[in-house]
Amino acid sequence: LQKVVIALAPQTVVEVVVTEISVDAIRLLATLIDRNFTVDELLSAFTAAAKQLSKFKREFKRIEEVIEPFFQLKNTSPIVLYSKQDCNGYYKLIL
């Protein structure tokens, strides 16, 4: 993660979401979410994720509530989804 952050411009704000959901759930979210989504597209992605991994439905809803403001117009900050469950701290970057 540090290598990725170093590669960004110094004035770049990076939004980090730390969660305890599984690495597979983080991978699924990162696959379904595009940084250029509208808020409606983001909500659709979370609905699809909840259908695929229903045991994380509540956690997905919390993450959705946290990152939705980052998908408002004019917010282009990269988003990092970080899982504390993995001993090495697994993460996915959404640009």
N, CA, C and O atoms as a Tinker XYZ file with bonds, in Angstrom:
   380  protein
     1  N      0.830000   -1.193000    0.000000    73     2
     2  CA     0.000000    0.000000    0.000000    64     1     3
     3  C      0.869000    1.249000    0.000000    63     2     4     5
     4  O      0.552000    2.225000   -0.680000    81     3
     5  N      1.952000    1.227000    0.750000    73     3     6
     6  CA     2.832000    2.396000    0.803000    64     5     7
     7  C      3.413000    2.708000   -0.561000    63     6     8     9
     8  O      3.542000    3.878000   -0.921000    81     7
     9  N      3.768000    1.680000   -1.334000    73     7    10
    10  CA     4.313000    1.892000   -2.672000    64     9    11
    11  C      3.292000    2.565000   -3.584000    63    10    12    13
    12  O      3.641000    3.431000   -4.386000    81    11
    13  N      2.050000    2.169000   -3.456000    73    11    14
    14  CA     0.985000    2.761000   -4.272000    64    13    15
    15  C      0.785000    4.217000   -3.895000    63    14    16    17
    16  O      0.688000    5.080000   -4.767000    81    15
    17  N      0.722000    4.493000   -2.607000    73    15    18
    18  CA     0.498000    5.859000   -2.133000    64    17    19
    19  C      1.652000    6.772000   -2.539000    63    18    20    21
    20  O      1.424000    7.927000   -2.899000    81    19
    21  N      2.869000    6.279000   -2.487000    73    19    22
    22  CA     4.031000    7.083000   -2.879000    64    21    23
    23  C      3.948000    7.486000   -4.347000    63    22    24    25
    24  O      4.416000    8.560000   -4.723000    81    23
    25  N      3.354000    6.629000   -5.181000    73    23    26
    26  CA     3.251000    6.907000   -6.614000    64    25    27
    27  C      2.217000    7.988000   -6.936000    63    26    28    29
    28  O      2.226000    8.537000   -8.037000    81    27
    29  N      1.342000    8.295000   -6.003000    73    27    30
    30  CA     0.320000    9.319000   -6.227000    64    29    31
    31  C      0.907000   10.709000   -6.020000    63    30    32    33
    32  O      1.916000   10.879000   -5.334000    81    31
    33  N      0.263000   11.689000   -6.620000    73    31    34
    34  CA     0.703000   13.074000   -6.450000    64    33    35
    35  C      0.612000   13.461000   -4.972000    63    34    36    37
    36  O     -0.271000   12.980000   -4.263000    81    35
    37  N      1.521000   14.331000   -4.500000    73    35    38
    38  CA     1.538000   14.702000   -3.074000    64    37    39
    39  C      0.225000   15.301000   -2.563000    63    38    40    41
    40  O     -0.110000   15.138000   -1.390000    81    39
    41  N     -0.511000   15.983000   -3.417000    73    39    42
    42  CA    -1.750000   16.625000   -2.971000    64    41    43
    43  C     -2.969000   15.696000   -3.055000    63    42    44    45
    44  O     -4.078000   16.103000   -2.711000    81    43
    45  N     -2.772000   14.460000   -3.507000    73    43    46
    46  CA    -3.873000   13.509000   -3.647000    64    45    47
    47  C     -4.374000   13.061000   -2.280000    63    46    48    49
    48  O     -3.592000   12.672000   -1.413000    81    47
    49  N     -5.679000   13.123000   -2.106000    73    47    50
    50  CA    -6.317000   12.620000   -0.891000    64    49    51
    51  C     -6.753000   11.186000   -1.183000    63    50    52    53
    52  O     -7.440000   10.935000   -2.173000    81    51
    53  N     -6.360000   10.258000   -0.336000    73    51    54
    54  CA    -6.729000    8.853000   -0.501000    64    53    55
    55  C     -7.720000    8.500000    0.599000    63    54    56    57
    56  O     -7.444000    8.691000    1.783000    81    55
    57  N     -8.873000    7.983000    0.197000    73    55    58
    58  CA    -9.898000    7.568000    1.153000    64    57    59
    59  C     -9.657000    6.098000    1.486000    63    58    60    61
    60  O     -9.646000    5.260000    0.584000    81    59
    61  N     -9.466000    5.775000    2.754000    73    59    62
    62  CA    -9.191000    4.401000    3.170000    64    61    63
    63  C    -10.363000    3.892000    3.999000    63    62    64    65
    64  O    -10.766000    4.519000    4.978000    81    63
    65  N    -10.903000    2.745000    3.593000    73    63    66
    66  CA   -11.993000    2.108000    4.320000    64    65    67
    67  C    -11.449000    0.804000    4.892000    63    66    68    69
    68  O    -11.116000   -0.117000    4.147000    81    67
    69  N    -11.362000    0.732000    6.209000    73    67    70
    70  CA   -10.847000   -0.461000    6.888000    64    69    71
    71  C    -12.039000   -1.287000    7.355000    63    70    72    73
    72  O    -12.968000   -0.770000    7.976000    81    71
    73  N    -11.997000   -2.570000    7.049000    73    71    74
    74  CA   -13.112000   -3.439000    7.387000    64    73    75
    75  C    -12.601000   -4.801000    7.839000    63    74    76    77
    76  O    -11.429000   -5.126000    7.653000    81    75
    77  N    -13.475000   -5.581000    8.425000    73    75    78
    78  CA   -13.100000   -6.924000    8.856000    64    77    79
    79  C    -13.762000   -7.995000    8.004000    63    78    80    81
    80  O    -13.782000   -9.162000    8.395000    81    79
    81  N    -14.305000   -7.625000    6.849000    73    79    82
    82  CA   -14.872000   -8.644000    5.973000    64    81    83
    83  C    -13.743000   -9.418000    5.300000    63    82    84    85
    84  O    -12.589000   -8.990000    5.306000    81    83
    85  N    -14.087000  -10.538000    4.734000    73    83    86
    86  CA   -13.073000  -11.433000    4.163000    64    85    87
    87  C    -12.403000  -10.839000    2.929000    63    86    88    89
    88  O    -12.908000   -9.906000    2.305000    81    87
    89  N    -11.264000  -11.406000    2.606000    73    87    90
    90  CA   -10.528000  -11.002000    1.408000    64    89    91
    91  C    -11.389000  -11.236000    0.169000    63    90    92    93
    92  O    -11.384000  -10.419000   -0.751000    81    91
    93  N    -12.131000  -12.349000    0.139000    73    91    94
    94  CA   -13.003000  -12.634000   -1.004000    64    93    95
    95  C    -14.075000  -11.563000   -1.169000    63    94    96    97
    96  O    -14.409000  -11.187000   -2.293000    81    95
    97  N    -14.609000  -11.076000   -0.068000    73    95    98
    98  CA   -15.621000  -10.025000   -0.136000    64    97    99
    99  C    -15.011000   -8.719000   -0.643000    63    98   100   101
   100  O    -15.643000   -8.003000   -1.420000    81    99
   101  N    -13.800000   -8.406000   -0.213000    73    99   102
   102  CA   -13.103000   -7.211000   -0.706000    64   101   103
   103  C    -12.855000   -7.339000   -2.206000    63   102   104   105
   104  O    -13.075000   -6.392000   -2.961000    81   103
   105  N    -12.398000   -8.512000   -2.630000    73   103   106
   106  CA   -12.160000   -8.744000   -4.068000    64   105   107
   107  C    -13.438000   -8.555000   -4.868000    63   106   108   109
   108  O    -13.428000   -7.931000   -5.929000    81   107
   109  N    -14.540000   -9.097000   -4.358000    73   107   110
   110  CA   -15.820000   -8.973000   -5.050000    64   109   111
   111  C    -16.206000   -7.507000   -5.196000    63   110   112   113
   112  O    -16.569000   -7.067000   -6.287000    81   111
   113  N    -16.131000   -6.750000   -4.107000    73   111   114
   114  CA   -16.478000   -5.330000   -4.181000    64   113   115
   115  C    -15.593000   -4.590000   -5.174000    63   114   116   117
   116  O    -16.084000   -3.795000   -5.977000    81   115
   117  N    -14.307000   -4.845000   -5.122000    73   115   118
   118  CA   -13.381000   -4.158000   -6.029000    64   117   119
   119  C    -13.651000   -4.517000   -7.487000    63   118   120   121
   120  O    -13.437000   -3.699000   -8.381000    81   119
   121  N    -14.116000   -5.731000   -7.724000    73   119   122
   122  CA   -14.455000   -6.148000   -9.080000    64   121   123
   123  C    -15.722000   -5.455000   -9.567000    63   122   124   125
   124  O    -15.821000   -5.088000  -10.737000    81   123
   125  N    -16.681000   -5.277000   -8.677000    73   123   126
   126  CA   -17.979000   -4.722000   -9.067000    64   125   127
   127  C    -18.011000   -3.196000   -9.122000    63   126   128   129
   128  O    -18.868000   -2.621000   -9.793000    81   127
   129  N    -17.090000   -2.539000   -8.428000    73   127   130
   130  CA   -17.138000   -1.078000   -8.312000    64   129   131
   131  C    -16.139000   -0.431000   -9.255000    63   130   132   133
   132  O    -14.977000   -0.831000   -9.327000    81   131
   133  N    -16.606000    0.561000   -9.966000    73   131   134
   134  CA   -15.746000    1.380000  -10.828000    64   133   135
   135  C    -15.743000    2.787000  -10.244000    63   134   136   137
   136  O    -16.795000    3.305000   -9.867000    81   135
   137  N    -14.590000    3.397000  -10.169000    73   135   138
   138  CA   -14.461000    4.732000   -9.554000    64   137   139
   139  C    -15.263000    5.787000  -10.299000    63   138   140   141
   140  O    -15.565000    6.839000   -9.735000    81   139
   141  N    -15.616000    5.529000  -11.557000    73   139   142
   142  CA   -16.377000    6.497000  -12.352000    64   141   143
   143  C    -17.883000    6.286000  -12.262000    63   142   144   145
   144  O    -18.643000    6.940000  -12.977000    81   143
   145  N    -18.321000    5.385000  -11.396000    73   143   146
   146  CA   -19.748000    5.124000  -11.227000    64   145   147
   147  C    -20.485000    6.355000  -10.715000    63   146   148   149
   148  O    -19.924000    7.201000  -10.017000    81   147
   149  N    -21.753000    6.425000  -11.083000    73   147   150
   150  CA   -22.661000    7.373000  -10.441000    64   149   151
   151  C    -23.077000    6.735000   -9.110000    63   150   152   153
   152  O    -22.778000    5.568000   -8.859000    81   151
   153  N    -23.754000    7.491000   -8.278000    73   151   154
   154  CA   -24.228000    6.943000   -7.003000    64   153   155
   155  C    -25.193000    5.784000   -7.263000    63   154   156   157
   156  O    -25.144000    4.772000   -6.564000    81   155
   157  N    -26.069000    5.923000   -8.260000    73   155   158
   158  CA   -27.018000    4.849000   -8.575000    64   157   159
   159  C    -26.304000    3.574000   -9.019000    63   158   160   161
   160  O    -26.694000    2.474000   -8.627000    81   159
   161  N    -25.268000    3.719000   -9.827000    73   159   162
   162  CA   -24.496000    2.553000  -10.264000    64   161   163
   163  C    -23.777000    1.909000   -9.080000    63   162   164   165
   164  O    -23.667000    0.685000   -9.002000    81   163
   165  N    -23.295000    2.730000   -8.171000    73   163   166
   166  CA   -22.643000    2.218000   -6.966000    64   165   167
   167  C    -23.629000    1.393000   -6.144000    63   166   168   169
   168  O    -23.296000    0.299000   -5.687000    81   167
   169  N    -24.830000    1.909000   -5.958000    73   167   170
   170  CA   -25.844000    1.191000   -5.190000    64   169   171
   171  C    -26.185000   -0.137000   -5.856000    63   170   172   173
   172  O    -26.392000   -1.137000   -5.168000    81   171
   173  N    -26.247000   -0.158000   -7.183000    73   171   174
   174  CA   -26.507000   -1.404000   -7.919000    64   173   175
   175  C    -25.387000   -2.416000   -7.700000    63   174   176   177
   176  O    -25.643000   -3.612000   -7.563000    81   175
   177  N    -24.150000   -1.936000   -7.667000    73   175   178
   178  CA   -23.008000   -2.823000   -7.433000    64   177   179
   179  C    -23.093000   -3.453000   -6.041000    63   178   180   181
   180  O    -22.818000   -4.641000   -5.879000    81   179
   181  N    -23.470000   -2.666000   -5.049000    73   179   182
   182  CA   -23.594000   -3.207000   -3.697000    64   181   183
   183  C    -24.759000   -4.187000   -3.593000    63   182   184   185
   184  O    -24.676000   -5.167000   -2.852000    81   183
   185  N    -25.830000   -3.936000   -4.318000    73   183   186
   186  CA   -26.957000   -4.870000   -4.346000    64   185   187
   187  C    -26.511000   -6.202000   -4.936000    63   186   188   189
   188  O    -26.853000   -7.264000   -4.416000    81   187
   189  N    -25.746000   -6.142000   -6.024000    73   187   190
   190  CA   -25.225000   -7.362000   -6.652000    64   189   191
   191  C    -24.283000   -8.100000   -5.703000    63   190   192   193
   192  O    -24.323000   -9.327000   -5.618000    81   191
   193  N    -23.442000   -7.361000   -4.995000    73   191   194
   194  CA   -22.507000   -7.982000   -4.048000    64   193   195
   195  C    -23.268000   -8.680000   -2.923000    63   194   196   197
   196  O    -22.909000   -9.785000   -2.517000    81   195
   197  N    -24.306000   -8.037000   -2.428000    73   195   198
   198  CA   -25.092000   -8.615000   -1.337000    64   197   199
   199  C    -25.798000   -9.895000   -1.784000    63   198   200   201
   200  O    -25.983000  -10.813000   -0.985000    81   199
   201  N    -26.193000   -9.959000   -3.057000    73   199   202
   202  CA   -26.822000  -11.176000   -3.575000    64   201   203
   203  C    -25.807000  -12.307000   -3.693000    63   202   204   205
   204  O    -26.136000  -13.467000   -3.449000    81   203
   205  N    -24.574000  -11.972000   -4.068000    73   203   206
   206  CA   -23.546000  -12.998000   -4.252000    64   205   207
   207  C    -22.970000  -13.496000   -2.930000    63   206   208   209
   208  O    -22.693000  -14.686000   -2.782000    81   207
   209  N    -22.793000  -12.603000   -1.982000    73   207   210
   210  CA   -22.258000  -12.974000   -0.662000    64   209   211
   211  C    -23.204000  -12.439000    0.413000    63   210   212   213
   212  O    -22.895000  -11.469000    1.105000    81   211
   213  N    -24.349000  -13.082000    0.537000    73   211   214
   214  CA   -25.398000  -12.570000    1.421000    64   213   215
   215  C    -24.991000  -12.520000    2.891000    63   214   216   217
   216  O    -25.561000  -11.750000    3.664000    81   215
   217  N    -24.005000  -13.338000    3.286000    73   215   218
   218  CA   -23.610000  -13.308000    4.698000    64   217   219
   219  C    -22.926000  -11.997000    5.082000    63   218   220   221
   220  O    -22.773000  -11.707000    6.268000    81   219
   221  N    -22.515000  -11.204000    4.093000    73   219   222
   222  CA   -21.885000   -9.910000    4.358000    64   221   223
   223  C    -22.818000   -8.735000    4.050000    63   222   224   225
   224  O    -22.373000   -7.593000    3.934000    81   223
   225  N    -24.097000   -9.022000    3.921000    73   223   226
   226  CA   -25.057000   -7.987000    3.521000    64   225   227
   227  C    -24.986000   -6.757000    4.435000    63   226   228   229
   228  O    -24.955000   -5.627000    3.949000    81   227
   229  N    -24.959000   -6.970000    5.727000    73   227   230
   230  CA   -24.924000   -5.853000    6.673000    64   229   231
   231  C    -23.612000   -5.064000    6.553000    63   230   232   233
   232  O    -23.617000   -3.834000    6.579000    81   231
   233  N    -22.503000   -5.778000    6.422000    73   231   234
   234  CA   -21.204000   -5.115000    6.279000    64   233   235
   235  C    -21.122000   -4.339000    4.968000    63   234   236   237
   236  O    -20.585000   -3.232000    4.928000    81   235
   237  N    -21.663000   -4.931000    3.883000    73   235   238
   238  CA   -21.686000   -4.229000    2.598000    64   237   239
   239  C    -22.482000   -2.930000    2.714000    63   238   240   241
   240  O    -22.098000   -1.905000    2.151000    81   239
   241  N    -23.587000   -2.984000    3.444000    73   239   242
   242  CA   -24.420000   -1.785000    3.613000    64   241   243
   243  C    -23.633000   -0.692000    4.339000    63   242   244   245
   244  O    -23.718000    0.479000    3.970000    81   243
   245  N    -22.878000   -1.063000    5.355000    73   243   246
   246  CA   -22.072000   -0.071000    6.089000    64   245   247
   247  C    -20.997000    0.534000    5.188000    63   246   248   249
   248  O    -20.782000    1.746000    5.200000    81   247
   249  N    -20.326000   -0.309000    4.412000    73   247   250
   250  CA   -19.293000    0.192000    3.499000    64   249   251
   251  C    -19.920000    1.102000    2.451000    63   250   252   253
   252  O    -19.363000    2.146000    2.112000    81   251
   253  N    -21.074000    0.706000    1.945000    73   251   254
   254  CA   -21.793000    1.541000    0.974000    64   253   255
   255  C    -22.069000    2.924000    1.555000    63   254   256   257
   256  O    -21.845000    3.934000    0.888000    81   255
   257  N    -22.548000    2.973000    2.781000    73   255   258
   258  CA   -22.850000    4.256000    3.424000    64   257   259
   259  C    -21.601000    5.109000    3.594000    63   258   260   261
   260  O    -21.662000    6.334000    3.486000    81   259
   261  N    -20.469000    4.465000    3.861000    73   259   262
   262  CA   -19.216000    5.196000    4.056000    64   261   263
   263  C    -18.673000    5.741000    2.743000    63   262   264   265
   264  O    -18.229000    6.888000    2.688000    81   263
   265  N    -18.703000    4.928000    1.676000    73   263   266
   266  CA   -18.058000    5.382000    0.437000    64   265   267
   267  C    -18.981000    6.125000   -0.520000    63   266   268   269
   268  O    -18.503000    6.738000   -1.474000    81   267
   269  N    -20.283000    6.088000   -0.290000    73   267   270
   270  CA   -21.199000    6.800000   -1.192000    64   269   271
   271  C    -20.827000    8.271000   -1.374000    63   270   272   273
   272  O    -20.849000    8.750000   -2.507000    81   271
   273  N    -20.486000    9.013000   -0.313000    73   271   274
   274  CA   -20.109000   10.425000   -0.519000    64   273   275
   275  C    -18.895000   10.602000   -1.433000    63   274   276   277
   276  O    -18.743000   11.655000   -2.052000    81   275
   277  N    -18.036000    9.596000   -1.526000    73   275   278
   278  CA   -16.863000    9.691000   -2.397000    64   277   279
   279  C    -17.242000    9.593000   -3.868000    63   278   280   281
   280  O    -16.421000    9.879000   -4.740000    81   279
   281  N    -18.477000    9.192000   -4.150000    73   279   282
   282  CA   -18.944000    9.071000   -5.527000    64   281   283
   283  C    -19.805000   10.259000   -5.947000    63   282   284   285
   284  O    -20.402000   10.252000   -7.024000    81   283
   285  N    -19.866000   11.270000   -5.097000    73   283   286
   286  CA   -20.552000   12.501000   -5.473000    64   285   287
   287  C    -19.717000   13.213000   -6.528000    63   286   288   289
   288  O    -18.520000   12.958000   -6.656000    81   287
   289  N    -20.338000   14.091000   -7.270000    73   287   290
   290  CA   -19.621000   14.838000   -8.306000    64   289   291
   291  C    -18.421000   15.569000   -7.722000    63   290   292   293
   292  O    -18.458000   16.050000   -6.590000    81   291
   293  N    -17.376000   15.642000   -8.499000    73   291   294
   294  CA   -16.152000   16.385000   -8.186000    64   293   295
   295  C    -15.276000   15.741000   -7.112000    63   294   296   297
   296  O    -14.280000   16.337000   -6.702000    81   295
   297  N    -15.616000   14.562000   -6.655000    73   295   298
   298  CA   -14.744000   13.864000   -5.715000    64   297   299
   299  C    -14.041000   12.753000   -6.482000    63   298   300   301
   300  O    -14.667000   11.761000   -6.856000    81   299
   301  N    -12.768000   12.914000   -6.713000    73   299   302
   302  CA   -12.009000   11.942000   -7.507000    64   301   303
   303  C    -10.954000   11.211000   -6.675000    63   302   304   305
   304  O    -10.046000   10.592000   -7.229000    81   303
   305  N    -11.068000   11.281000   -5.379000    73   303   306
   306  CA   -10.085000   10.630000   -4.509000    64   305   307
   307  C    -10.053000    9.124000   -4.749000    63   306   308   309
   308  O    -11.103000    8.493000   -4.865000    81   307
   309  N     -8.853000    8.543000   -4.825000    73   307   310
   310  CA    -8.774000    7.082000   -4.884000    64   309   311
   311  C     -9.315000    6.498000   -3.576000    63   310   312   313
   312  O     -9.219000    7.122000   -2.519000    81   311
   313  N     -9.877000    5.308000   -3.664000    73   311   314
   314  CA   -10.445000    4.646000   -2.492000    64   313   315
   315  C     -9.696000    3.336000   -2.271000    63   314   316   317
   316  O     -9.470000    2.576000   -3.213000    81   315
   317  N     -9.315000    3.080000   -1.034000    73   315   318
   318  CA    -8.668000    1.820000   -0.676000    64   317   319
   319  C     -9.628000    1.049000    0.223000    63   318   320   321
   320  O    -10.058000    1.549000    1.263000    81   319
   321  N     -9.959000   -0.176000   -0.188000    73   319   322
   322  CA   -10.715000   -1.088000    0.664000    64   321   323
   323  C     -9.693000   -2.003000    1.320000    63   322   324   325
   324  O     -8.979000   -2.731000    0.629000    81   323
   325  N     -9.616000   -1.974000    2.630000    73   323   326
   326  CA    -8.559000   -2.660000    3.380000    64   325   327
   327  C     -9.187000   -3.663000    4.337000    63   326   328   329
   328  O    -10.040000   -3.299000    5.147000    81   327
   329  N     -8.776000   -4.907000    4.250000    73   327   330
   330  CA    -9.297000   -5.948000    5.130000    64   329   331
   331  C     -8.310000   -6.248000    6.248000    63   330   332   333
   332  O     -7.160000   -6.601000    5.990000    81   331
   333  N     -8.758000   -6.107000    7.482000    73   331   334
   334  CA    -7.919000   -6.433000    8.641000    64   333   335
   335  C     -7.875000   -7.934000    8.889000    63   334   336   337
   336  O     -7.055000   -8.401000    9.679000    81   335
   337  N     -8.742000   -8.699000    8.228000    73   335   338
   338  CA    -8.793000  -10.142000    8.470000    64   337   339
   339  C     -7.536000  -10.861000    8.015000    63   338   340   341
   340  O     -7.119000  -11.836000    8.639000    81   339
   341  N     -6.933000  -10.394000    6.944000    73   339   342
   342  CA    -5.724000  -11.031000    6.426000    64   341   343
   343  C     -4.539000  -10.584000    7.269000    63   342   344   345
   344  O     -4.420000   -9.400000    7.584000    81   343
   345  N     -3.668000  -11.506000    7.637000    73   343   346
   346  CA    -2.544000  -11.154000    8.517000    64   345   347
   347  C     -1.603000  -10.129000    7.878000    63   346   348   349
   348  O     -0.897000   -9.414000    8.588000    81   347
   349  N     -1.588000  -10.053000    6.559000    73   347   350
   350  CA    -0.746000   -9.070000    5.874000    64   349   351
   351  C     -1.491000   -7.787000    5.536000    63   350   352   353
   352  O     -0.905000   -6.866000    4.967000    81   351
   353  N     -2.762000   -7.713000    5.876000    73   351   354
   354  CA    -3.547000   -6.528000    5.564000    64   353   355
   355  C     -3.835000   -6.428000    4.080000    63   354   356   357
   356  O     -3.229000   -5.612000    3.386000    81   355
   357  N     -4.752000   -7.246000    3.582000    73   355   358
   358  CA    -5.106000   -7.268000    2.164000    64   357   359
   359  C     -5.858000   -5.995000    1.799000    63   358   360   361
   360  O     -6.697000   -5.526000    2.567000    81   359
   361  N     -5.560000   -5.435000    0.627000    73   359   362
   362  CA    -6.267000   -4.240000    0.187000    64   361   363
   363  C     -6.499000   -4.266000   -1.309000    63   362   364   365
   364  O     -5.805000   -4.961000   -2.051000    81   363
   365  N     -7.493000   -3.491000   -1.744000    73   363   366
   366  CA    -7.760000   -3.249000   -3.159000    64   365   367
   367  C     -7.921000   -1.752000   -3.335000    63   366   368   369
   368  O     -8.596000   -1.090000   -2.548000    81   367
   369  N     -7.299000   -1.231000   -4.365000    73   367   370
   370  CA    -7.351000    0.196000   -4.670000    64   369   371
   371  C     -8.362000    0.421000   -5.774000    63   370   372   373
   372  O     -8.315000   -0.255000   -6.802000    81   371
   373  N     -9.275000    1.356000   -5.581000    73   371   374
   374  CA   -10.269000    1.714000   -6.593000    64   373   375
   375  C     -9.936000    3.114000   -7.073000    63   374   376   377
   376  O    -10.095000    4.089000   -6.338000    81   375
   377  N     -9.475000    3.207000   -8.311000    73   375   378
   378  CA    -9.091000    4.507000   -8.873000    64   377   379
   379  C    -10.183000    5.055000   -9.752000    63   378   380
   380  O    -10.038000    6.141000  -10.312000    81   379
